[in-house]
Amino acid sequence: MTDASYTVATMSHFVGRELGTSGWSVVSQERINQFADATADRQWIHVDVERARRDSPFGGCIAHGNLVLSMVSGLSLELRLLPEDAAMAFNYGLDRVRFMTPVKAGARVRCKVTLDAVTERGGGRQLVKTMNTIEIEGEAKPALTAELLTLVAPRP
């Protein structure tokens, strides 16, 4: 976000606006395997390439839904959504997540972010709700939508 009027105090004026779309990121089989190792979720549909080609309705491996969800933070960081006068931002939680389309190994995804709500939390802090949509290149439906909550604190 490059609008100079976008500050911690004025974030509520931007509710309903699309804040941007990240660049594309590849969800490689290697990335899927690393996620499987990190989470101990090694279901064959994610990590067994041969079996997934043979038995999966998707024709190959797909990413874990939680892997794709975890990409929201990194992809949205590209957009510089934090106002320049913010001291810090904390992940506050998720309100709603919907997994709509599986992400096939090798697909490219990006994140579109819309500012849904801003609530004053005292001391100049704002609780910010954004709608994050992970789009899959070449697919009509998104991979997921997720409402993220972030607590933003201004500089003292």
Residue pairs with C-beta under 8 A, 6 or more apart in sequence:
1 19
1 20
1 79
1 80
1 81
1 83
2 80
3 14
5 13
6 14
6 83
6 84
7 83
7 84
7 85
8 83
8 85
8 86
8 124
8 126
8 152
8 153
8 154
9 85
9 124
9 154
10 83
11 83
11 115
11 118
11 126
11 128
11 152
12 118
12 126
14 115
14 118
15 115
15 116
15 117
15 118
16 114
16 115
16 116
17 114
17 115
18 112
18 113
18 114
19 79
19 81
19 113
19 114
19 115
19 130
20 79
20 81
20 112
20 113
21 79
21 110
21 111
21 112
21 113
21 135
22 75
22 76
22 78
22 79
22 110
22 111
22 112
23 75
23 78
23 110
24 108
24 109
24 110
24 137
25 71
25 74
25 75
25 108
25 109
25 110
26 106
26 107
26 108
27 63
27 67
27 68
27 71
27 103
27 104
27 105
27 106
27 107
27 108
27 109
28 105
28 106
29 49
29 61
29 105
29 106
31 63
31 67
32 46
32 47
32 61
32 63
32 64
32 67
32 105
33 47
35 41
35 46
35 63
35 64
35 66
35 67
35 70
36 42
36 43
36 46
36 47
36 64
39 64
39 66
41 64
41 66
44 51
44 52
44 55
45 52
45 56
45 58
45 61
45 62
46 52
46 61
46 62
46 63
46 64
47 61
48 61
49 60
49 61
49 105
52 58
52 59
52 60
52 61
52 62
53 59
53 60
56 62
58 102
58 104
59 104
60 104
60 105
60 106
61 104
61 105
62 102
62 103
62 104
62 105
63 102
63 103
63 104
63 105
63 107
65 99
65 144
68 99
68 103
68 109
68 134
68 143
68 144
69 97
69 134
69 144
69 146
71 109
71 111
71 134
72 111
72 132
72 134
72 146
72 148
73 91
75 109
75 110
75 111
75 134
76 111
76 113
76 130
76 132
76 148
79 111
79 113
81 113
81 130
82 89
82 152
83 152
85 154
85 155
86 152
86 153
86 154
86 155
87 153
87 154
87 155
87 156
88 152
88 153
89 128
89 150
89 151
89 152
89 153
90 150
90 151
90 153
91 148
91 149
91 150
92 127
92 149
92 150
92 151
93 148
93 149
94 146
94 147
94 148
94 149
95 129
95 147
95 149
96 145
96 146
96 147
97 144
97 145
97 146
97 147
98 144
98 145
98 146
99 143
99 144
100 141
100 142
100 143
100 144
100 145
101 136
101 139
101 141
101 142
101 143
102 143
103 109
103 134
103 136
103 143
107 136
107 137
107 138
107 139
108 136
108 137
109 134
109 135
109 136
109 137
109 143
110 134
110 135
110 137
111 132
111 133
111 134
111 135
112 132
112 133
112 135
113 130
113 131
113 132
113 133
114 130
114 131
114 133
115 128
115 129
115 130
116 129
116 130
116 131
116 147
117 128
117 129
118 126
118 127
118 128
118 129
119 126
119 127
119 129
120 126
120 127
121 127
121 151
123 153
124 153
124 154
125 151
125 152
125 153
125 154
126 151
126 152
127 149
127 150
127 151
127 152
128 149
128 150
128 151
128 152
129 147
129 148
129 149
130 147
130 148
130 150
131 145
131 146
131 147
132 145
132 146
132 147
132 148
133 142
133 144
133 145
134 142
134 143
134 144
134 145
134 146
135 142
135 143
136 142
136 143
